[in-house]
Amino acid sequence: MFTRRVLFKILAAVGGSSVLSTDGPAGLYRRFRFNQAFPAFPPAPGKTEPSPVGSISDLSIVEQWENLLDDLDGVELIGRYTPLIRSGDHSNSGKGPCPFCRHGPNSLLVDARDDSYFCTDCLAGGHALDFYGRMEGLSLSESVRQVRELLDVGQLQGKRPWLKALRRMMEATAELAHNSLVEDCEGQSALAWLERQGITEATIERFALGVMSSAVGRRLVDSLLAAGFDAQQLDDAGVTGWLDCKGDLVRNGETDRSILVPVRDRQGRCCGFYEQIVGETAELGNTSSCLPYGFRLLQPRRVERLVFSSPSVSTGFETFPSVVLVEHPWDVVSLAEGGMEQAVYVCPLDPAEYHDRLNGFLVRTRRAIWPVHQSQLNVEFLQHLFSLTDESIGRLAFMLLSEGERIPEVLRREGVAACEARLDAAVPVKELLKL
């Protein structure tokens, strides 16, 4: 049986200090750069000063900083000062003469993927914001303020026009998939599958569930082209590759039909989808991520903040008394159907691989309940768990499940009241470890 004593034995085996979080050089540099830049952003409503970097409790400032990095086009910004030739590949990177040394005609390389620059002659390098500050003789915080103003007034376009077009493409996809599910013959087998899973029409409408297949995909391409998008935009957004995979499934004799679950940001804008495969042998929860490639490439920091939850929680999980971290996106739909609204899908529950994304979500919650199996609570798991910040760990509580058991099964077997009682009894990690 898993007890506090077992936990102490695990901690003793690894050494208490070895599970405490440390930043490392890369983390310290990131915090240093943010610390220089964040005075350029106004404090959140009700605050007179931005909160210090470290606890980062004022997340509005962090998110403004991240949004600026996402929206900025480094090639465009640097191109205001030196003529750049765009590369012919999809990266849209550029090269040209370096304004700092003026040696070679193409010694300055600007990488559009991370908006960095580097001169192969004088070895000057850094981020596009550093370049702007050096050219204008400004501090980083003043550079951030001015560049944001240039974006806001339209003197810089950045990546905002493409992001806007990408969201229109995703909204159009969500609408067509939903209509195909509820109105077309293509959706009949998918509706029958949903009915067998106990998903009602009300839940279908609430989540705007849709259906996607090769046949629906062909109509989608025609619809997007008719709406003014071109073939290159569909390719850049990942739509073409996604639908090609559907065609491969058909050629291999596999099912190409899936339930499409729109993923929305906190402003309610569709940013991509999760998929639940439909079929007699389909495993519930065996859901793939289908966020468009363009959104991942151009808006990586916003992608890290995406959280999938029921519509009643999606705009306010920060103030919700507690949320439940689930293993799969489909669990959110299943639990909402059963009457549990507070389930959220952030990422696979693996603190080793998804450390930053988990940490970024936990600092925005009051209390997060992590359903775990006793077999998970080993030395390696705790080491990775305690690499999260102290603030994040303070918001975590463990709900122990029997081996092989999952939250949706508990809800179906025991009902909402019993399941809620088990969630209420979840033990805070710090209390469990007496930290």
C-alpha positions as CSV (number, residue, x, y, z in Angstrom):
1,M,0.0,0.0,0.0
2,F,1.3,3.5,-0.9
3,T,1.8,5.6,2.2
4,R,3.8,8.6,3.3
5,R,6.4,6.2,4.7
6,V,6.9,4.8,1.2
7,L,7.4,8.3,-0.1
8,F,10.0,9.1,2.5
9,K,11.9,5.9,1.5
10,I,11.8,7.0,-2.1
11,L,13.1,10.4,-1.2
12,A,15.8,8.9,1.0
13,A,16.9,6.7,-1.9
14,V,17.5,9.7,-4.2
15,G,18.5,12.2,-1.6
16,G,16.2,15.0,-0.5
17,S,18.0,17.8,-2.3
18,S,18.2,15.9,-5.6
19,V,14.5,16.3,-6.3
20,L,14.4,20.0,-5.7
21,S,14.1,22.1,-8.8
22,T,17.0,24.1,-10.3
23,D,17.1,26.4,-13.2
24,G,20.4,25.6,-14.8
25,P,22.2,28.0,-17.1
26,A,19.5,28.1,-19.8
27,G,16.7,28.8,-17.3
28,L,18.7,31.5,-15.6
29,Y,19.4,33.2,-19.0
30,R,15.7,33.1,-20.0
31,R,14.8,34.7,-16.6
32,F,17.5,37.3,-17.0
33,R,16.3,38.3,-20.5
34,F,12.7,38.4,-19.3
35,N,13.7,40.5,-16.3
36,Q,15.3,43.0,-18.6
37,A,12.2,43.2,-20.9
38,F,9.1,43.0,-18.7
39,P,9.2,46.6,-17.4
40,A,8.1,47.5,-21.0
41,F,4.7,46.0,-20.2
42,P,2.2,47.6,-18.0
43,P,1.3,45.9,-14.7
44,A,-1.9,43.9,-14.6
45,P,-5.1,45.6,-13.5
46,G,-5.1,46.3,-9.8
47,K,-1.3,46.2,-9.5
48,T,1.1,49.1,-9.3
49,E,4.2,47.2,-10.2
50,P,4.9,44.1,-12.3
51,S,5.6,41.1,-10.1
52,P,9.2,39.9,-9.9
53,V,10.5,37.1,-12.2
54,G,10.9,33.9,-10.2
55,S,7.4,33.3,-8.9
56,I,6.0,35.0,-12.0
57,S,2.5,35.3,-10.4
58,D,1.6,38.1,-12.8
59,L,1.1,35.9,-15.8
60,S,-0.5,38.6,-17.9
61,I,3.0,40.2,-18.3
62,V,4.6,36.9,-19.1
63,E,2.0,36.2,-21.8
64,Q,2.4,39.6,-23.3
65,W,6.1,39.0,-23.6
66,E,5.5,35.5,-25.2
67,N,2.9,36.9,-27.6
68,L,5.3,39.5,-28.8
69,L,7.9,36.9,-29.5
70,D,5.3,34.9,-31.4
71,D,4.0,37.8,-33.4
72,L,7.3,39.3,-34.4
73,D,8.8,38.5,-37.8
74,G,12.6,38.9,-37.3
75,V,13.3,39.0,-41.0
76,E,10.9,41.9,-41.5
77,L,12.2,43.8,-38.5
78,I,15.9,43.4,-39.4
79,G,15.1,44.0,-43.1
80,R,14.2,47.6,-42.1
81,Y,17.9,48.2,-41.6
82,T,19.6,46.1,-44.2
83,P,18.4,44.5,-47.5
84,L,17.6,40.8,-47.0
85,I,17.0,38.2,-49.6
86,R,14.4,35.7,-48.5
87,S,15.4,32.0,-48.9
88,G,13.4,30.0,-51.3
89,D,12.4,27.3,-48.8
90,H,9.3,27.4,-46.6
91,S,11.4,28.7,-43.6
92,N,11.3,32.3,-45.1
93,S,14.7,33.0,-43.5
94,G,16.9,35.7,-45.0
95,K,20.5,36.8,-45.6
96,G,22.2,40.0,-46.5
97,P,25.0,42.4,-45.6
98,C,25.8,42.9,-41.9
99,P,25.3,46.6,-40.8
100,F,27.8,46.1,-38.0
101,C,30.9,45.0,-40.0
102,R,29.8,45.5,-43.7
103,H,32.3,42.8,-44.9
104,G,30.6,40.1,-47.0
105,P,27.4,40.8,-49.0
106,N,25.5,37.9,-47.5
107,S,27.3,37.4,-44.2
108,L,24.2,38.2,-42.0
109,L,21.9,35.2,-41.6
110,V,18.5,35.7,-40.2
111,D,16.6,32.6,-39.1
112,A,12.8,33.0,-39.3
113,R,12.1,30.0,-37.1
114,D,13.4,31.7,-33.9
115,D,14.0,35.3,-35.2
116,S,17.7,35.1,-34.5
117,Y,20.5,36.7,-36.5
118,F,24.2,35.8,-36.9
119,C,27.0,37.3,-38.9
120,T,29.6,34.8,-40.2
121,D,32.2,37.6,-40.4
122,C,32.1,39.6,-37.2
123,L,30.2,36.9,-35.2
124,A,27.5,39.4,-34.0
125,G,24.4,37.5,-33.1
126,G,21.3,37.4,-30.9
127,H,17.5,37.9,-31.2
128,A,15.9,40.3,-33.5
129,L,15.0,42.5,-30.5
130,D,18.7,42.7,-29.6
131,F,19.4,43.7,-33.2
132,Y,16.8,46.5,-33.0
133,G,18.1,47.7,-29.7
134,R,21.7,47.8,-31.0
135,M,20.7,49.7,-34.1
136,E,18.5,52.2,-32.2
137,G,20.8,52.5,-29.1
138,L,18.0,51.2,-26.8
139,S,17.7,49.0,-23.8
140,L,15.9,45.7,-24.3
141,S,12.9,46.9,-22.4
142,E,12.6,50.0,-24.5
143,S,13.1,47.9,-27.7
144,V,10.2,45.7,-26.6
145,R,8.0,48.7,-26.0
146,Q,8.8,50.3,-29.4
147,V,8.5,47.1,-31.4
148,R,5.1,46.3,-29.8
149,E,3.9,49.8,-30.7
150,L,5.1,49.3,-34.3
151,L,3.1,46.1,-34.5
152,D,0.0,47.6,-32.9
153,V,-0.1,50.6,-35.3
154,G,0.7,48.4,-38.4
155,Q,4.1,49.7,-39.2
156,L,5.3,46.1,-38.7
157,Q,3.0,43.3,-39.9
158,G,4.9,40.5,-38.2
159,K,3.2,37.1,-38.3
160,R,-0.2,38.4,-37.4
161,P,-1.8,38.4,-40.9
162,W,-0.9,34.7,-41.3
163,L,-2.1,33.8,-37.9
164,K,-5.4,35.5,-38.6
165,A,-5.7,33.6,-41.9
166,L,-4.8,30.4,-40.2
167,R,-7.6,30.8,-37.6
168,R,-10.1,31.5,-40.3
169,M,-9.0,28.3,-42.0
170,M,-9.4,26.3,-38.7
171,E,-12.9,27.9,-38.1
172,A,-13.9,26.9,-41.6
173,T,-12.7,23.4,-41.0
174,A,-14.5,23.1,-37.7
175,E,-17.8,24.3,-39.2
176,L,-17.6,21.9,-42.2
177,A,-16.7,18.9,-40.0
178,H,-19.5,19.7,-37.6
179,N,-22.1,20.1,-40.4
180,S,-20.8,16.8,-41.9
181,L,-21.4,15.0,-38.7
182,V,-24.9,16.2,-37.9
183,E,-26.4,16.8,-41.4
184,D,-24.6,14.5,-44.0
185,C,-24.7,10.8,-44.6
186,E,-20.9,10.8,-44.1
187,G,-21.6,11.4,-40.4
188,Q,-24.1,8.6,-39.8
189,S,-21.6,5.9,-38.7
190,A,-19.8,8.5,-36.5
191,L,-23.1,9.5,-34.9
192,A,-23.9,5.8,-34.2
193,W,-20.4,5.4,-32.6
194,L,-21.0,8.5,-30.4
195,E,-24.4,7.1,-29.3
196,R,-22.7,3.8,-28.3
197,Q,-20.3,5.8,-26.2
198,G,-23.2,7.6,-24.5
199,I,-22.5,11.0,-26.1
200,T,-25.7,13.0,-26.5
201,E,-26.7,15.6,-29.1
202,A,-26.3,18.3,-26.4
203,T,-22.7,17.4,-25.8
204,I,-22.0,17.2,-29.6
205,E,-23.3,20.7,-29.9
206,R,-21.5,22.0,-26.8
207,F,-18.1,20.8,-28.0
208,A,-18.9,21.4,-31.7
209,L,-17.8,17.9,-32.5
210,G,-17.3,17.1,-36.1
211,V,-16.3,14.2,-38.4
212,M,-13.3,14.0,-40.7
213,S,-12.5,11.4,-43.4
214,S,-10.9,11.4,-46.8
215,A,-14.3,12.2,-48.4
216,V,-14.9,15.1,-46.0
217,G,-11.3,16.2,-46.5
218,R,-11.8,16.5,-50.3
219,R,-14.8,18.8,-49.7
220,L,-12.8,20.7,-47.2
221,V,-10.0,21.4,-49.7
222,D,-12.5,22.6,-52.3
223,S,-14.2,24.8,-49.7
224,L,-11.0,26.4,-48.5
225,L,-9.8,27.1,-52.0
226,A,-13.2,28.7,-52.8
227,A,-12.8,30.8,-49.7
228,G,-9.6,32.4,-51.1
229,F,-6.9,30.2,-49.6
230,D,-4.3,28.9,-52.1
231,A,-2.7,25.4,-52.2
232,Q,0.6,26.7,-50.6
233,Q,-1.3,28.0,-47.6
234,L,-3.1,24.7,-47.1
235,D,0.3,23.0,-47.3
236,D,1.9,25.5,-44.8
237,A,-1.0,25.0,-42.4
238,G,-0.6,21.2,-42.4
239,V,-4.0,20.6,-43.9
240,T,-2.6,18.9,-47.0
241,G,-0.4,16.5,-45.0
242,W,-3.2,15.7,-42.6
243,L,-5.5,14.7,-45.4
244,D,-2.8,12.8,-47.1
245,C,-2.6,10.6,-44.0
246,K,-6.3,9.9,-44.2
247,G,-5.8,8.8,-47.8
248,D,-3.0,6.4,-46.7
249,L,-5.4,4.8,-44.2
250,V,-7.9,4.1,-46.9
251,R,-5.2,2.6,-49.1
252,N,-4.1,0.4,-46.3
253,G,-7.6,-0.8,-45.6
254,E,-7.9,1.0,-42.3
255,T,-10.6,3.3,-41.0
256,D,-10.1,6.9,-42.0
257,R,-13.0,8.3,-40.1
258,S,-12.5,10.2,-36.8
259,I,-14.4,12.5,-34.5
260,L,-12.9,16.0,-34.7
261,V,-12.7,17.9,-31.4
262,P,-11.9,21.6,-31.8
263,V,-9.2,23.1,-29.5
264,R,-9.8,26.7,-28.7
265,D,-7.8,29.4,-27.0
266,R,-9.1,31.5,-24.1
267,Q,-10.6,33.9,-26.6
268,G,-12.7,31.1,-28.0
269,R,-10.8,31.0,-31.3
270,C,-10.2,27.6,-33.0
271,C,-6.5,26.8,-33.1
272,G,-6.6,23.1,-34.2
273,F,-8.1,19.8,-33.3
274,Y,-7.8,16.5,-31.5
275,E,-9.0,13.4,-33.1
276,Q,-10.8,10.3,-31.7
277,I,-10.7,7.4,-34.1
278,V,-14.1,5.9,-34.8
279,G,-14.6,2.1,-35.1
280,E,-15.7,-1.0,-33.4
281,T,-12.2,-1.7,-32.1
282,A,-11.2,2.0,-31.5
283,E,-9.6,2.5,-28.1
284,L,-11.3,5.3,-26.2
285,G,-8.8,8.0,-25.5
286,N,-6.5,6.9,-28.3
287,T,-6.5,10.5,-29.6
288,S,-4.0,12.2,-31.8
289,S,-3.0,15.8,-31.7
290,C,-3.8,17.6,-34.9
291,L,-2.9,21.2,-34.2
292,P,-2.0,22.7,-37.6
293,Y,1.7,22.8,-38.4
294,G,1.5,26.5,-39.2
295,F,0.2,27.3,-35.7
296,R,3.0,25.2,-34.1
297,L,5.7,26.8,-36.2
298,L,4.6,30.4,-36.0
299,Q,3.0,30.5,-32.5
300,P,4.9,28.0,-30.4
301,R,4.4,29.9,-27.1
302,R,0.7,30.1,-27.6
303,V,0.6,26.4,-28.4
304,E,2.3,25.7,-25.1
305,R,-0.6,27.5,-23.3
306,L,-3.4,25.7,-25.0
307,V,-5.6,23.8,-22.6
308,F,-8.6,21.6,-23.7
309,S,-11.5,21.7,-21.3
310,S,-15.3,21.8,-21.4
311,P,-16.8,25.1,-22.6
312,S,-18.0,26.0,-19.1
313,V,-14.4,25.9,-17.8
314,S,-12.4,27.0,-20.9
315,T,-12.5,30.7,-20.1
316,G,-12.0,30.5,-16.4
317,F,-10.0,27.5,-15.2
318,E,-7.7,29.9,-13.3
319,T,-10.5,30.8,-10.9
320,F,-12.1,27.3,-10.8
321,P,-11.8,25.8,-7.3
322,S,-10.0,22.7,-8.7
323,V,-9.4,21.0,-12.0
324,V,-8.6,17.4,-12.8
325,L,-5.7,16.5,-15.1
326,V,-6.8,13.8,-17.5
327,E,-4.7,11.5,-19.7
328,H,-6.5,12.0,-23.0
329,P,-8.5,14.8,-24.6
330,W,-11.4,12.5,-25.1
331,D,-11.6,12.1,-21.3
332,V,-12.7,15.7,-21.1
333,V,-15.7,15.0,-23.4
334,S,-16.6,11.7,-21.6
335,L,-16.5,13.4,-18.2
336,A,-18.5,16.4,-19.3
337,E,-21.2,14.0,-20.6
338,G,-21.3,12.4,-17.2
339,G,-21.6,15.7,-15.3
340,M,-18.0,16.5,-14.4
341,E,-17.1,19.8,-15.9
342,Q,-13.7,20.4,-14.3
343,A,-11.5,18.0,-16.3
344,V,-8.7,19.5,-18.4
345,Y,-6.2,18.1,-20.9
346,V,-3.0,20.0,-20.9
347,C,-0.5,17.4,-22.3
348,P,0.4,13.8,-21.7
349,L,0.9,13.3,-18.0
350,D,4.7,12.9,-18.2
351,P,6.7,15.4,-16.2
352,A,9.9,14.2,-17.7
353,E,9.0,15.3,-21.3
354,Y,6.3,17.9,-20.7
355,H,7.8,19.7,-17.7
356,D,7.5,23.3,-19.1
357,R,4.0,22.9,-20.3
358,L,2.7,21.3,-17.1
359,N,4.5,24.0,-15.0
360,G,3.0,26.8,-17.2
361,F,-0.5,25.5,-16.6
362,L,-0.1,24.7,-12.9
363,V,0.8,28.3,-12.0
364,R,-2.5,29.4,-13.5
365,T,-4.7,27.2,-11.3
366,R,-5.8,27.1,-7.7
367,R,-5.7,23.4,-7.3
368,A,-4.9,20.6,-9.7
369,I,-5.8,17.0,-9.0
370,W,-3.5,14.4,-10.6
371,P,-5.0,10.9,-10.8
372,V,-2.1,8.5,-10.4
373,H,-1.5,4.8,-10.0
374,Q,0.7,3.5,-7.2
375,S,3.1,2.0,-9.8
376,Q,3.8,5.5,-11.2
377,L,5.1,6.8,-7.9
378,N,8.7,5.7,-8.2
379,V,12.0,7.5,-7.8
380,E,12.2,8.6,-11.4
381,F,8.7,10.0,-11.4
382,L,9.3,12.0,-8.3
383,Q,12.6,13.4,-9.5
384,H,10.9,14.7,-12.6
385,L,7.8,15.9,-10.7
386,F,10.0,17.9,-8.3
387,S,11.7,19.7,-11.2
388,L,8.5,21.7,-11.3
389,T,8.6,25.0,-9.4
390,D,7.7,25.0,-5.7
391,E,4.7,27.1,-6.5
392,S,3.4,24.6,-9.0
393,I,3.9,21.6,-6.7
394,G,2.0,23.5,-4.0
395,R,-1.1,23.4,-6.2
396,L,-0.9,19.6,-6.9
397,A,-2.9,16.9,-5.2
398,F,-2.7,13.1,-5.8
399,M,-5.9,11.0,-6.3
400,L,-4.8,7.4,-6.1
401,L,-6.4,5.0,-8.6
402,S,-6.4,1.2,-8.7
403,E,-4.1,-0.3,-11.2
404,G,-5.5,0.1,-14.7
405,E,-8.4,2.3,-13.5
406,R,-9.2,5.5,-15.2
407,I,-11.3,8.5,-14.2
408,P,-14.1,8.0,-16.8
409,E,-14.5,4.4,-15.6
410,V,-14.8,5.6,-12.0
411,L,-17.5,8.1,-13.1
412,R,-19.5,5.5,-15.0
413,R,-19.3,2.9,-12.2
414,E,-19.7,5.1,-9.1
415,G,-21.6,8.2,-10.3
416,V,-20.8,11.9,-10.1
417,A,-21.3,12.3,-6.3
418,A,-18.9,9.4,-5.4
419,C,-16.4,10.5,-8.0
420,E,-16.5,14.1,-6.7
421,A,-16.0,12.8,-3.1
422,R,-12.9,10.9,-4.2
423,L,-11.5,14.0,-5.9
424,D,-12.2,16.1,-2.8
425,A,-10.2,13.6,-0.8
426,A,-7.2,13.9,-3.0
427,V,-4.1,14.6,-0.9
428,P,-2.0,17.7,-1.6
429,V,1.5,16.6,-2.6
430,K,3.2,18.9,-0.1
431,E,1.0,17.6,2.7
432,L,1.8,14.0,1.7
433,L,5.5,14.7,1.8
434,K,5.3,17.1,4.7
435,L,7.1,19.8,2.7
